[in-house]
Amino acid sequence: MKGGLIVNQIRKLRFNHGEMTQQELADLVGVTRQTINAIEAAKYSPSLELAFKIAAAFEKPIGEVFKYKTED
Amino acid sequence: MSKQEILSWTSLASSTSVLVFYLLIVFGWPDTVPDYSGRFFNLFFNVFWIAVVIEIIVGITEGNKKVQKDERDFIIEAKGLKVGYNILVITLMIALIQIFISNISLNYIPDLPFAMEISTVFHFLFISLFLAGAAKRITMIYQYRKEF
C-alpha cells in the first residue's frame, strides 16, 4: 500500500457545534491550540487516543471525523 | 507560535550568546579580522537578556494555560533530542580519539599530526555541548515551522 494522508472534518464539525473555537476544542481534548490547528491542516497526525478524544468531543464515530486517503 | 516553540527560540538565542561570550573570552578576537569584539559582546549581551525577558513573559502569560506541553510537543522534542544526542556522541568520539592521539604524541611519538593539547580538547568538549544543545533546538524549531 502506498503512503497516505489522514484528512479530517474537524473544522466543519467545530462550526456545526456552536462555532466552537480551536482553543475550546483544545481544552476539551487536552492539547494546545497549535496542535488542533496542525491536525486540521493535515500537517500532524494525532495519536489514536487523541483521535478518539476529538471524535468523542463531537459525539461522532471516529470514522466520520478522520479518513485515511491513500495516494493511488 | 506555541509556548514550546517560543522557548526553543529563546533558548537557542541565549545559549548562542553564552557560546559567543565563551569563545571571545577563551580564544579572543582573531588578529586577521578588524576588531569588532566590543560590538559582538554588546550585541550578544543584549540578545541574552532579551531572550531571558521573553522567557519570563511567556512563562507568566502562558503559565495559566491548561496544557503546557502536549503529545506533538513531546514528539518534536524527541526528534530534537535524537539529533542533539547524535551530535554529542560524534563529538565525544572525536574528543576521545584526540586524547588518545595526544597521549601517544606526548609519550611516544612527538609532533604527531592532529595532536592537540588536553586543554584544547576540553574547550572542544565544552563547545560540543553547546553545539548539541543548539542542534536540538534548531531541529525543534524546524519541526514546528514545518508543521510536521
Backbone of each chain as ProteinMPNN parsed JSONL, in Angstrom:
{"seq_chain_A": "MKGGLIVNQIRKLRFNHGEMTQQELADLVGVTRQTINAIEAAKYSPSLELAFKIAAAFEKPIGEVFKYKTED", "coords_chain_A": {"N_chain_A": [[0.864, -1.188, 0.0], [0.583, 2.207, -0.878], [1.922, 5.332, 0.467], [-0.141, 7.457, 2.566], [-2.576, 9.975, 3.535], [-3.943, 11.467, 6.401], [-7.019, 12.827, 6.531], [-9.442, 15.201, 7.739], [-12.559, 16.233, 9.29], [-12.675, 18.246, 11.068], [-12.708, 21.08, 11.234], [-15.136, 21.717, 10.007], [-16.893, 20.347, 11.679], [-16.48, 21.705, 14.047], [-17.554, 24.222, 13.497], [-20.154, 23.485, 13.194], [-20.812, 22.8, 15.731], [-21.816, 24.89, 17.431], [-20.074, 26.882, 16.606], [-17.525, 26.31, 17.662], [-14.379, 27.196, 19.006], [-10.89, 26.758, 18.087], [-9.337, 26.787, 20.36], [-11.156, 26.122, 22.345], [-11.829, 23.519, 21.627], [-9.311, 22.392, 21.906], [-8.931, 22.648, 24.663], [-10.895, 20.938, 25.539], [-9.988, 18.405, 24.716], [-7.46, 18.273, 25.689], [-5.037, 19.28, 24.57], [-2.75, 21.6, 22.918], [-3.72, 24.712, 21.294], [-2.335, 25.072, 18.961], [-1.733, 22.491, 18.177], [-4.245, 21.469, 17.491], [-4.716, 23.132, 15.33], [-2.7, 22.276, 13.601], [-3.536, 19.654, 13.163], [-6.005, 20.029, 11.866], [-5.104, 21.186, 9.526], [-4.022, 19.029, 8.367], [-1.363, 18.623, 8.845], [-0.306, 17.324, 10.911], [-0.54, 14.126, 12.311], [-2.744, 12.881, 14.61], [-2.379, 11.014, 17.705], [-3.826, 7.761, 18.356], [-5.368, 7.773, 20.652], [-5.829, 10.523, 21.027], [-7.242, 11.063, 18.683], [-9.573, 9.606, 19.143], [-10.525, 11.011, 21.35], [-11.078, 13.5, 20.214], [-13.076, 12.786, 18.406], [-14.996, 11.948, 20.247], [-15.537, 14.361, 21.484], [-17.064, 15.621, 19.608], [-19.131, 13.921, 19.522], [-19.25, 11.906, 17.608], [-18.656, 9.021, 15.503], [-15.326, 7.779, 15.113], [-14.574, 7.29, 12.495], [-16.075, 9.066, 11.05], [-14.948, 11.448, 11.564], [-12.229, 11.343, 10.958], [-10.405, 10.404, 8.047], [-8.645, 8.103, 5.998], [-6.653, 8.772, 3.374], [-5.407, 7.241, 0.566], [-2.584, 7.435, -1.635], [-3.164, 6.863, -4.806]], "CA_chain_A": [[0.0, 0.0, 0.0], [1.383, 3.428, -0.955], [1.734, 6.265, 1.578], [-1.407, 8.193, 2.517], [-2.747, 11.176, 4.322], [-5.156, 11.452, 7.228], [-7.78, 14.069, 6.407], [-10.459, 15.249, 8.786], [-13.694, 17.166, 9.172], [-12.714, 18.944, 12.355], [-13.117, 22.494, 11.076], [-16.58, 21.723, 9.708], [-17.593, 19.905, 12.887], [-16.374, 22.799, 15.027], [-18.53, 25.26, 13.145], [-21.501, 22.942, 13.408], [-21.019, 22.652, 17.165], [-21.899, 26.216, 18.049], [-18.87, 27.637, 16.225], [-16.501, 26.05, 18.678], [-13.063, 27.672, 18.586], [-9.814, 25.763, 18.202], [-8.895, 26.767, 21.754], [-12.158, 25.384, 23.125], [-11.653, 22.094, 21.33], [-8.032, 22.005, 22.501], [-9.139, 22.494, 26.115], [-11.74, 19.739, 25.748], [-9.265, 17.145, 24.478], [-6.205, 18.272, 26.435], [-3.844, 19.618, 23.78], [-2.636, 23.042, 22.67], [-4.449, 25.195, 20.127], [-1.471, 24.882, 17.782], [-1.854, 21.085, 17.747], [-5.534, 21.373, 16.785], [-4.518, 23.813, 14.048], [-1.871, 21.394, 12.759], [-4.365, 18.486, 12.792], [-6.983, 20.49, 10.87], [-4.398, 21.433, 8.263], [-3.443, 17.738, 7.975], [0.091, 18.722, 8.962], [0.049, 16.454, 12.03], [-1.471, 13.017, 12.526], [-2.871, 12.688, 16.055], [-2.318, 9.649, 18.208], [-5.134, 7.106, 18.352], [-6.105, 8.251, 21.821], [-6.271, 11.897, 20.755], [-8.267, 10.987, 17.636], [-10.816, 9.158, 19.794], [-10.999, 12.11, 22.205], [-11.656, 14.518, 19.328], [-14.353, 12.244, 17.914], [-15.935, 11.952, 21.374], [-15.912, 15.758, 21.73], [-18.125, 15.945, 18.639], [-20.126, 12.843, 19.631], [-19.29, 11.24, 16.3], [-17.689, 7.907, 15.406], [-14.014, 8.259, 14.661], [-14.528, 7.207, 11.037], [-16.727, 10.246, 10.463], [-14.112, 12.622, 11.81], [-10.939, 11.157, 10.272], [-10.377, 9.462, 6.93], [-7.3, 7.848, 5.502], [-6.642, 8.82, 1.908], [-4.173, 6.685, 0.01], [-2.183, 8.015, -2.925], [-3.201, 5.817, -5.836]], "C_chain_A": [[0.903, 1.242, 0.0], [1.072, 4.307, 0.26], [0.44, 7.029, 1.433], [-1.411, 9.384, 3.432], [-4.028, 11.029, 5.137], [-5.822, 12.811, 7.103], [-8.901, 14.041, 7.436], [-11.493, 16.316, 8.516], [-13.762, 18.074, 10.382], [-13.196, 20.38, 12.226], [-14.623, 22.584, 10.877], [-17.371, 21.351, 10.957], [-17.554, 20.973, 13.978], [-17.417, 23.856, 14.754], [-19.957, 24.768, 13.384], [-21.828, 22.743, 14.885], [-20.96, 24.016, 17.847], [-20.658, 27.049, 17.815], [-17.79, 27.539, 17.312], [-15.153, 26.549, 18.16], [-12.035, 26.543, 18.732], [-9.361, 25.64, 19.657], [-9.863, 25.959, 22.613], [-12.018, 23.884, 22.9], [-10.363, 21.58, 21.98], [-8.182, 21.777, 24.004], [-9.938, 21.234, 26.417], [-10.918, 18.45, 25.672], [-7.874, 17.13, 25.111], [-4.945, 18.465, 25.611], [-3.79, 21.131, 23.602], [-3.416, 23.427, 21.411], [-3.654, 24.944, 18.853], [-1.557, 23.445, 17.271], [-3.157, 20.877, 16.99], [-5.396, 21.999, 15.401], [-3.742, 22.913, 13.077], [-2.672, 20.169, 12.299], [-5.345, 18.882, 11.697], [-6.336, 20.685, 9.504], [-3.756, 20.168, 7.712], [-1.916, 17.79, 7.969], [0.598, 17.82, 10.087], [-1.003, 15.377, 12.17], [-1.559, 12.746, 14.021], [-2.683, 11.228, 16.44], [-3.735, 9.08, 18.213], [-5.996, 7.618, 19.492], [-6.664, 9.654, 21.572], [-7.37, 11.909, 19.7], [-9.614, 10.575, 18.238], [-11.405, 10.268, 20.669], [-11.675, 13.184, 21.364], [-13.014, 14.043, 18.813], [-15.41, 12.279, 19.022], [-16.408, 13.369, 21.683], [-17.046, 16.189, 20.81], [-19.253, 14.915, 18.651], [-20.348, 12.164, 18.275], [-18.375, 10.024, 16.356], [-16.403, 8.416, 14.767], [-13.897, 8.261, 13.136], [-15.198, 8.378, 10.343], [-15.857, 11.484, 10.624], [-12.808, 12.535, 11.004], [-11.098, 10.133, 9.145], [-8.941, 9.319, 6.441], [-7.338, 7.8, 3.985], [-5.32, 8.257, 1.417], [-3.883, 7.351, -1.322], [-2.147, 6.9, -3.95], [-2.869, 6.361, -7.217]], "O_chain_A": [[1.86, 1.326, 0.77], [0.103, 4.073, 0.983], [-0.04, 7.236, 0.319], [-0.396, 9.752, 4.023], [-5.047, 10.542, 4.649], [-5.262, 13.826, 7.517], [-9.264, 12.979, 7.941], [-11.334, 17.173, 7.647], [-14.825, 18.617, 10.683], [-14.007, 20.839, 13.029], [-15.299, 23.41, 11.491], [-18.394, 21.966, 11.257], [-18.507, 21.116, 14.744], [-18.086, 24.333, 15.671], [-20.846, 25.545, 13.733], [-22.987, 22.542, 15.246], [-20.139, 24.244, 18.736], [-20.23, 27.815, 18.678], [-17.245, 28.534, 17.79], [-14.827, 26.342, 16.992], [-12.271, 25.534, 19.395], [-9.042, 24.55, 20.131], [-9.448, 25.207, 23.495], [-12.079, 23.087, 23.836], [-10.328, 20.479, 22.532], [-7.625, 20.825, 24.551], [-9.698, 20.552, 27.414], [-11.121, 17.524, 26.458], [-7.185, 16.111, 25.08], [-3.903, 17.884, 25.915], [-4.669, 21.854, 24.071], [-3.73, 22.579, 20.575], [-4.22, 24.642, 17.802], [-1.463, 23.208, 16.066], [-3.182, 20.192, 15.967], [-5.899, 21.459, 14.416], [-4.081, 22.806, 11.899], [-2.501, 19.703, 11.172], [-5.504, 18.161, 10.712], [-6.933, 20.392, 8.468], [-3.034, 20.215, 6.716], [-1.261, 17.095, 7.192], [1.801, 17.582, 10.198], [-2.202, 15.656, 12.152], [-0.551, 12.414, 14.644], [-2.812, 10.328, 15.61], [-4.714, 9.816, 18.091], [-7.19, 7.865, 19.328], [-7.826, 9.932, 21.87], [-8.325, 12.678, 19.807], [-10.658, 11.124, 17.886], [-12.621, 10.447, 20.726], [-12.716, 13.717, 21.747], [-13.98, 14.806, 18.787], [-16.572, 12.599, 18.772], [-17.551, 13.564, 22.098], [-17.882, 17.013, 21.179], [-20.211, 15.024, 17.886], [-21.478, 11.893, 17.867], [-17.434, 9.983, 17.148], [-16.411, 9.364, 13.982], [-13.221, 9.11, 12.555], [-14.919, 8.653, 9.176], [-16.02, 12.46, 9.891], [-12.346, 13.528, 10.442], [-11.819, 9.143, 9.272], [-8.148, 10.259, 6.465], [-7.959, 6.922, 3.387], [-4.249, 8.731, 1.798], [-4.788, 7.774, -2.041], [-1.221, 6.09, -3.969], [-2.857, 5.608, -8.191]]}, "seq_chain_B": "MSKQEILSWTSLASSTSVLVFYLLIVFGWPDTVPDYSGRFFNLFFNVFWIAVVIEIIVGITEGNKKVQKDERDFIIEAKGLKVGYNILVITLMIALIQIFISNISLNYIPDLPFAMEISTVFHFLFISLFLAGAAKRITMIYQYRKEF", "coords_chain_B": {"N_chain_B": [[2.525, 31.068, 17.348], [3.512, 28.399, 19.42], [3.948, 27.952, 22.998], [6.112, 26.278, 23.538], [7.58, 26.422, 21.18], [8.361, 29.11, 21.161], [9.952, 29.088, 23.447], [11.964, 27.413, 22.531], [13.199, 29.027, 20.604], [14.119, 31.197, 22.233], [15.777, 29.862, 23.98], [17.701, 28.913, 22.21], [18.766, 31.345, 21.344], [19.805, 32.431, 23.757], [21.675, 30.466, 24.555], [23.396, 30.503, 22.366], [24.424, 33.063, 22.668], [25.836, 32.748, 25.094], [27.736, 30.918, 24.233], [29.15, 32.468, 22.35], [30.227, 34.446, 24.069], [31.889, 32.802, 25.583], [33.679, 31.85, 23.642], [34.881, 34.268, 22.858], [36.096, 35.049, 25.23], [37.82, 32.905, 25.831], [39.32, 32.359, 23.459], [39.716, 34.813, 22.3], [39.649, 37.67, 20.051], [40.119, 37.152, 16.534], [43.249, 37.942, 14.978], [43.419, 38.556, 12.308], [41.123, 39.74, 11.481], [39.257, 42.811, 11.469], [38.843, 44.506, 14.603], [35.994, 43.843, 16.107], [35.122, 43.048, 18.513], [34.045, 44.259, 20.804], [31.567, 45.243, 19.894], [30.348, 42.843, 19.149], [30.238, 41.615, 21.629], [28.499, 43.341, 23.041], [26.211, 43.095, 21.443], [25.483, 40.348, 21.681], [25.169, 40.238, 24.397], [22.905, 41.813, 24.745], [21.117, 40.236, 23.266], [21.03, 37.958, 24.866], [19.818, 38.902, 27.268], [17.383, 39.837, 26.308], [16.284, 37.447, 25.455], [16.004, 36.139, 27.915], [14.156, 37.82, 29.19], [11.95, 37.533, 27.477], [11.396, 34.838, 27.897], [10.583, 34.918, 30.563], [8.288, 36.531, 30.359], [6.703, 34.95, 28.655], [6.443, 32.746, 30.288], [4.884, 33.82, 32.332], [2.547, 34.745, 31.006], [1.637, 32.5, 29.621], [1.481, 30.675, 31.527], [-0.864, 30.123, 32.82], [-2.302, 28.583, 31.155], [-4.184, 25.668, 30.3], [-2.944, 23.438, 29.168], [0.408, 22.858, 28.922], [2.286, 21.456, 27.523], [1.95, 19.179, 24.914], [1.197, 16.029, 23.193], [2.263, 16.408, 20.631], [4.275, 18.291, 21.094], [5.975, 16.739, 22.687], [6.739, 14.771, 20.854], [8.119, 16.311, 18.948], [10.128, 17.319, 20.579], [11.443, 14.931, 21.153], [12.48, 14.278, 18.648], [14.279, 16.382, 18.365], [15.995, 15.847, 20.515], [17.103, 13.463, 19.675], [18.688, 14.222, 17.463], [20.443, 16.032, 18.716], [21.666, 14.323, 20.559], [22.992, 12.52, 18.846], [24.873, 14.217, 17.651], [26.32, 14.935, 19.907], [27.433, 12.461, 20.628], [29.079, 11.947, 18.418], [30.906, 14.098, 18.598], [32.001, 13.554, 21.094], [33.297, 11.142, 20.551], [35.23, 12.064, 18.766], [36.677, 13.694, 20.503], [37.634, 11.793, 22.334], [39.283, 10.26, 20.667], [41.11, 12.23, 20.029], [42.283, 12.665, 22.567], [43.536, 10.235, 22.903], [45.367, 10.273, 20.728], [46.836, 12.526, 21.476], [47.995, 11.622, 23.837], [49.663, 9.573, 22.899], [51.337, 11.157, 21.324], [52.529, 12.691, 23.293], [53.917, 10.84, 24.873], [55.199, 8.945, 23.211], [55.48, 9.371, 20.325], [56.6, 12.246, 19.281], [55.308, 15.369, 17.957], [53.179, 14.383, 16.481], [50.781, 14.257, 13.824], [47.686, 16.09, 14.03], [47.619, 16.07, 16.775], [46.512, 17.412, 19.846], [46.572, 19.822, 22.468], [45.635, 18.947, 25.818], [44.02, 20.805, 27.103], [42.856, 22.128, 24.976], [41.283, 20.125, 23.966], [39.41, 19.925, 26.017], [38.174, 22.413, 25.783], [37.03, 22.015, 23.289], [35.23, 19.968, 23.926], [33.49, 21.329, 25.635], [32.446, 23.246, 23.894], [31.208, 21.53, 22.129], [29.11, 20.572, 23.652], [27.428, 22.777, 23.726], [26.926, 22.943, 20.993], [25.518, 20.588, 20.531], [23.228, 21.06, 22.056], [22.268, 23.312, 20.701], [21.767, 22.154, 18.216], [19.687, 20.465, 18.89], [17.692, 22.354, 19.545], [17.435, 23.764, 17.145], [16.527, 21.748, 15.463], [14.049, 21.267, 16.67], [12.79, 23.751, 16.245], [12.722, 23.761, 13.463], [10.981, 21.595, 13.002], [8.637, 22.584, 14.183], [8.155, 24.793, 12.544], [7.901, 23.546, 10.12], [5.658, 22.211, 10.556], [5.217, 19.52, 10.864]], "CA_chain_B": [[3.616, 30.22, 17.869], [3.199, 27.794, 20.72], [4.891, 28.294, 24.075], [7.326, 25.457, 23.396], [8.356, 26.942, 20.061], [8.976, 30.363, 21.621], [11.034, 28.727, 24.366], [13.063, 26.873, 21.712], [13.9, 30.182, 20.023], [14.828, 31.963, 23.261], [16.84, 29.005, 24.486], [18.745, 28.929, 21.183], [19.396, 32.669, 21.371], [20.603, 32.622, 24.972], [22.832, 29.56, 24.567], [24.335, 31.012, 21.358], [25.099, 34.202, 23.299], [26.812, 32.227, 26.062], [28.816, 30.31, 23.452], [29.96, 33.563, 21.788], [30.999, 35.008, 25.188], [32.919, 31.824, 25.945], [34.699, 31.848, 22.585], [35.612, 35.54, 22.908], [36.931, 35.088, 26.441], [38.864, 31.872, 25.808], [40.183, 32.434, 22.28], [39.931, 36.199, 21.909], [39.259, 38.057, 18.677], [41.211, 36.813, 15.609], [44.059, 39.096, 14.582], [43.294, 38.838, 10.872], [39.838, 40.411, 11.236], [39.142, 44.065, 12.246], [38.364, 44.237, 15.953], [34.607, 44.187, 16.433], [34.782, 42.224, 19.674], [33.178, 45.049, 21.688], [30.213, 45.26, 19.315], [29.836, 41.479, 19.27], [29.929, 41.365, 23.031], [27.27, 44.097, 23.37], [25.089, 42.514, 20.697], [25.044, 39.083, 22.263], [24.724, 40.543, 25.756], [21.506, 42.243, 24.593], [20.342, 39.059, 22.823], [20.857, 37.08, 26.032], [18.848, 39.451, 28.215], [16.07, 39.859, 25.647], [15.788, 36.058, 25.492], [15.584, 35.853, 29.298], [12.921, 38.583, 29.446], [10.863, 36.89, 26.72], [11.051, 33.582, 28.593], [9.825, 35.283, 31.772], [6.968, 36.998, 29.92], [5.966, 33.777, 28.159], [6.132, 31.935, 31.465], [3.793, 34.449, 33.078], [1.312, 34.83, 30.207], [1.167, 31.178, 29.201], [1.514, 29.77, 32.685], [-2.215, 29.773, 33.267], [-2.979, 27.734, 30.166], [-4.477, 24.325, 30.803], [-1.971, 22.487, 28.626], [1.692, 23.494, 28.647], [3.033, 20.621, 26.577], [1.105, 18.037, 24.564], [1.887, 14.921, 22.52], [3.029, 16.942, 19.49], [5.482, 18.898, 21.67], [6.859, 15.655, 23.128], [7.3, 14.132, 19.651], [9.105, 17.237, 18.374], [11.271, 17.338, 21.499], [12.159, 13.66, 20.977], [13.263, 14.396, 17.402], [15.394, 17.273, 18.674], [16.924, 15.133, 21.404], [17.799, 12.451, 18.864], [19.732, 14.913, 16.686], [21.42, 16.549, 19.673], [22.398, 13.186, 21.11], [23.902, 12.007, 17.806], [25.99, 15.168, 17.516], [27.131, 14.822, 21.124], [28.188, 11.211, 20.559], [30.138, 12.12, 17.409], [31.949, 14.987, 19.124], [32.676, 12.837, 22.185], [34.211, 10.175, 19.92], [36.36, 12.844, 18.243], [37.469, 14.123, 21.664], [38.331, 10.614, 22.872], [40.366, 9.935, 19.723], [42.107, 13.281, 20.221], [43.006, 12.407, 23.823], [44.388, 9.081, 22.622], [46.462, 10.743, 19.859], [47.661, 13.447, 22.277], [48.734, 10.792, 24.782], [50.731, 8.919, 22.127], [52.276, 12.215, 20.933], [53.245, 13.15, 24.499], [54.746, 9.8, 25.479], [55.911, 8.055, 22.307], [55.825, 9.947, 19.014], [56.378, 13.7, 19.328], [54.882, 16.044, 16.711], [52.221, 13.567, 15.726], [49.743, 15.127, 13.233], [46.364, 16.186, 14.66], [47.688, 16.033, 18.239], [46.08, 18.682, 20.453], [46.773, 19.903, 23.912], [44.456, 18.464, 26.559], [43.141, 21.957, 27.387], [42.098, 22.381, 23.746], [40.257, 19.071, 23.893], [38.339, 20.294, 26.945], [37.412, 23.51, 25.145], [36.261, 21.379, 22.228], [34.116, 19.253, 24.574], [32.552, 22.343, 26.141], [31.77, 23.811, 22.722], [30.344, 20.5, 21.535], [27.878, 20.529, 24.459], [26.581, 23.851, 23.209], [26.501, 22.603, 19.627], [24.479, 19.552, 20.631], [22.018, 21.741, 22.519], [21.779, 24.151, 19.604], [21.22, 21.26, 17.194], [18.377, 20.021, 19.394], [16.716, 23.436, 19.438], [17.228, 24.059, 15.718], [15.662, 20.674, 14.952], [12.695, 21.506, 17.18], [12.246, 24.913, 15.543], [12.445, 23.321, 12.09], [9.769, 20.761, 13.019], [7.484, 23.444, 14.454], [7.905, 25.634, 11.363], [7.487, 22.667, 9.027], [4.339, 21.73, 10.996], [5.193, 18.091, 10.619]], "C_chain_B": [[3.232, 29.659, 19.221], [4.277, 28.192, 21.733], [6.212, 27.547, 23.885], [8.202, 25.956, 22.249], [9.073, 28.231, 20.457], [10.152, 30.049, 22.539], [12.219, 28.124, 23.622], [13.889, 28.011, 21.119], [14.725, 30.924, 21.08], [15.981, 31.16, 23.837], [18.007, 28.973, 23.507], [19.5, 30.248, 21.223], [20.303, 32.825, 22.595], [21.818, 31.696, 24.999], [23.852, 29.963, 23.509], [25.119, 32.187, 21.925], [26.174, 33.728, 24.269], [28.006, 31.619, 25.329], [29.736, 31.39, 22.876], [30.811, 34.202, 22.882], [32.171, 34.093, 25.511], [34.054, 31.848, 24.928], [35.536, 33.127, 22.626], [36.562, 35.577, 24.101], [38.096, 34.11, 26.327], [39.854, 32.089, 24.655], [40.486, 33.864, 21.838], [39.504, 36.435, 20.472], [40.408, 37.722, 17.73], [41.924, 38.061, 15.106], [43.827, 39.513, 13.137], [42.033, 39.62, 10.533], [39.812, 41.718, 12.038], [38.429, 43.819, 13.571], [36.956, 44.752, 16.203], [34.156, 43.457, 17.701], [33.83, 42.953, 20.619], [31.735, 45.032, 21.202], [29.564, 43.887, 19.438], [29.375, 41.208, 20.688], [28.633, 42.057, 23.415], [26.047, 43.478, 22.708], [24.574, 41.263, 21.387], [24.646, 39.244, 23.728], [23.247, 40.948, 25.714], [20.611, 41.064, 24.189], [20.035, 38.162, 24.014], [19.766, 37.613, 26.953], [17.449, 39.562, 27.607], [15.457, 38.466, 25.685], [15.269, 35.717, 26.893], [14.264, 36.559, 29.607], [11.731, 37.936, 28.723], [10.436, 35.602, 27.412], [10.23, 33.873, 29.841], [8.408, 35.693, 31.394], [6.112, 35.823, 29.458], [5.556, 32.894, 29.33], [4.953, 32.497, 32.248], [2.485, 34.382, 32.28], [0.759, 33.454, 29.852], [1.056, 30.211, 30.38], [0.154, 29.316, 33.154], [-2.933, 28.832, 32.309], [-3.1, 26.319, 30.731], [-3.387, 23.322, 30.396], [-0.678, 23.22, 28.269], [2.443, 22.77, 27.524], [2.157, 19.425, 26.232], [1.908, 17.017, 23.751], [2.741, 15.404, 21.359], [4.334, 17.569, 19.974], [6.479, 17.823, 22.089], [7.506, 14.964, 21.932], [8.386, 15.014, 19.042], [10.351, 17.299, 19.256], [12.112, 16.065, 21.34], [13.022, 13.696, 19.717], [14.486, 15.286, 17.637], [16.453, 16.587, 19.52], [17.735, 14.109, 20.634], [18.955, 13.09, 18.091], [20.84, 15.414, 17.612], [22.287, 15.444, 20.238], [23.409, 12.649, 20.099], [25.117, 12.914, 17.643], [26.912, 15.066, 18.718], [27.996, 13.571, 21.084], [29.339, 11.348, 19.577], [31.268, 12.981, 17.955], [32.7, 14.349, 20.286], [33.68, 11.83, 21.626], [35.451, 10.893, 19.395], [37.27, 13.254, 19.394], [38.264, 12.955, 22.234], [39.504, 10.215, 21.976], [41.497, 10.944, 19.867], [42.929, 13.071, 21.476], [43.982, 11.262, 23.626], [45.606, 9.5, 21.794], [47.417, 11.638, 20.656], [48.533, 12.669, 23.253], [49.92, 10.104, 24.095], [51.797, 9.951, 21.75], [53.141, 12.638, 22.109], [54.273, 12.115, 24.942], [55.632, 9.036, 24.487], [56.394, 8.738, 21.028], [55.573, 11.45, 19.058], [55.954, 14.234, 17.959], [53.992, 15.169, 15.842], [51.17, 14.503, 15.112], [48.421, 15.026, 13.998], [46.414, 16.079, 16.19], [47.296, 17.403, 18.789], [46.441, 18.664, 21.921], [45.483, 19.476, 24.605], [43.483, 19.615, 26.831], [42.281, 22.281, 26.165], [40.982, 21.353, 23.594], [39.095, 19.396, 24.822], [37.498, 21.45, 26.408], [36.492, 22.947, 24.071], [35.039, 20.657, 22.805], [33.046, 20.233, 25.037], [31.748, 22.926, 24.988], [30.804, 22.779, 22.121], [29.048, 20.331, 22.322], [26.896, 21.584, 23.957], [26.05, 23.517, 21.823], [25.391, 21.561, 19.637], [23.155, 20.169, 21.072], [21.417, 22.599, 21.429], [21.144, 23.3, 18.517], [19.836, 20.771, 17.6], [17.334, 21.118, 19.156], [16.425, 23.796, 17.99], [16.32, 23.0, 15.089], [14.223, 20.895, 15.402], [12.041, 22.669, 16.443], [11.89, 24.537, 14.109], [11.149, 22.506, 12.045], [8.524, 21.609, 13.277], [7.127, 24.266, 13.216], [7.385, 24.806, 10.205], [6.081, 22.152, 9.288], [4.169, 20.287, 10.594], [5.07, 17.78, 9.127]], "O_chain_B": [[2.688, 30.369, 20.067], [5.346, 28.689, 21.381], [7.29, 28.117, 24.051], [9.429, 25.913, 22.339], [10.245, 28.424, 20.132], [11.216, 30.659, 22.43], [13.363, 28.304, 24.039], [15.119, 27.969, 21.129], [15.892, 31.241, 20.85], [17.037, 31.711, 24.146], [19.168, 29.001, 23.917], [20.729, 30.269, 21.144], [21.435, 33.295, 22.478], [22.893, 32.115, 25.429], [25.052, 29.787, 23.718], [26.323, 32.305, 21.701], [27.292, 34.245, 24.268], [29.15, 31.785, 25.751], [30.958, 31.248, 22.91], [31.991, 34.474, 22.661], [33.3, 34.549, 25.69], [35.23, 31.866, 25.29], [36.753, 33.081, 22.451], [37.686, 36.071, 24.0], [39.227, 34.442, 26.682], [41.067, 32.012, 24.846], [41.426, 34.089, 21.076], [39.059, 35.522, 19.776], [41.565, 37.974, 18.068], [41.304, 39.091, 14.844], [44.014, 40.677, 12.78], [41.892, 40.111, 9.413], [40.292, 41.744, 13.172], [37.509, 43.004, 13.64], [36.749, 45.935, 16.475], [32.961, 43.274, 17.932], [32.915, 42.343, 21.173], [30.803, 44.836, 21.982], [28.388, 43.773, 19.785], [28.298, 40.662, 20.929], [27.763, 41.45, 24.04], [24.989, 43.35, 23.323], [23.378, 41.132, 21.646], [23.856, 38.45, 24.24], [22.443, 40.496, 26.529], [19.5, 40.911, 24.696], [18.917, 37.665, 24.156], [18.886, 36.861, 27.373], [16.45, 39.401, 28.307], [14.258, 38.316, 25.918], [14.223, 35.084, 27.038], [13.364, 35.973, 30.209], [10.646, 37.809, 29.289], [9.243, 35.31, 27.503], [9.282, 33.148, 30.142], [7.442, 35.263, 32.024], [4.942, 35.714, 29.824], [4.448, 32.359, 29.355], [4.124, 31.746, 32.764], [1.443, 34.007, 32.818], [-0.457, 33.269, 29.791], [0.595, 29.079, 30.234], [0.014, 28.275, 33.797], [-4.025, 28.344, 32.601], [-2.267, 25.849, 31.506], [-2.973, 22.476, 31.188], [-0.677, 24.1, 27.409], [3.128, 23.381, 26.703], [1.671, 18.73, 27.124], [3.129, 17.121, 23.633], [3.826, 14.872, 21.123], [5.377, 17.402, 19.344], [7.683, 17.969, 21.877], [8.684, 14.61, 21.982], [9.45, 14.522, 18.664], [11.477, 17.327, 18.76], [13.341, 16.117, 21.388], [14.153, 13.209, 19.715], [15.585, 14.985, 17.17], [17.652, 16.726, 19.275], [18.918, 13.91, 20.908], [20.066, 12.559, 18.071], [22.025, 15.24, 17.328], [23.499, 15.606, 20.381], [24.55, 12.357, 20.455], [26.245, 12.44, 17.514], [28.135, 15.104, 18.578], [29.165, 13.613, 21.465], [30.455, 10.916, 19.866], [32.443, 12.647, 17.802], [33.9, 14.573, 20.448], [34.779, 11.681, 22.159], [36.573, 10.412, 19.548], [38.493, 13.173, 19.28], [39.436, 13.109, 22.579], [40.582, 9.876, 22.464], [42.675, 10.589, 19.836], [44.143, 13.274, 21.463], [45.111, 11.303, 24.115], [46.737, 9.132, 22.114], [48.637, 11.53, 20.533], [49.691, 13.026, 23.468], [51.026, 10.059, 24.632], [52.995, 9.68, 21.836], [54.331, 12.909, 21.953], [55.379, 12.474, 25.344], [56.691, 8.535, 24.864], [57.578, 8.685, 20.696], [54.433, 11.883, 18.888], [56.218, 13.61, 16.932], [54.058, 15.22, 14.614], [50.711, 15.433, 15.775], [48.096, 13.973, 14.546], [45.368, 16.006, 16.836], [47.707, 18.432, 18.252], [46.594, 17.604, 22.528], [44.388, 19.621, 24.06], [42.267, 19.425, 26.793], [41.118, 22.661, 26.301], [39.88, 21.675, 23.151], [37.935, 19.177, 24.474], [36.276, 21.468, 26.556], [35.333, 23.343, 23.954], [33.947, 20.728, 22.241], [31.851, 19.999, 24.856], [30.531, 23.084, 25.081], [29.716, 23.129, 21.663], [28.011, 19.992, 21.752], [25.705, 21.324, 23.789], [24.886, 23.768, 21.511], [24.444, 21.638, 18.854], [22.097, 19.844, 20.534], [20.2, 22.618, 21.246], [20.111, 23.667, 17.958], [18.93, 20.672, 16.772], [16.246, 20.858, 18.641], [15.284, 24.103, 17.647], [15.45, 23.322, 14.28], [13.289, 20.733, 14.617], [10.875, 22.587, 16.058], [10.853, 24.961, 13.599], [10.318, 22.702, 11.158], [7.479, 21.385, 12.666], [5.953, 24.42, 12.878], [6.56, 25.26, 9.412], [5.391, 21.711, 8.369], [3.137, 19.88, 10.061], [5.035, 16.612, 8.741]]}, "name": "protein", "num_of_chains": 2, "seq": "MKGGLIVNQIRKLRFNHGEMTQQELADLVGVTRQTINAIEAAKYSPSLELAFKIAAAFEKPIGEVFKYKTEDMSKQEILSWTSLASSTSVLVFYLLIVFGWPDTVPDYSGRFFNLFFNVFWIAVVIEIIVGITEGNKKVQKDERDFIIEAKGLKVGYNILVITLMIALIQIFISNISLNYIPDLPFAMEISTVFHFLFISLFLAGAAKRITMIYQYRKEF"}
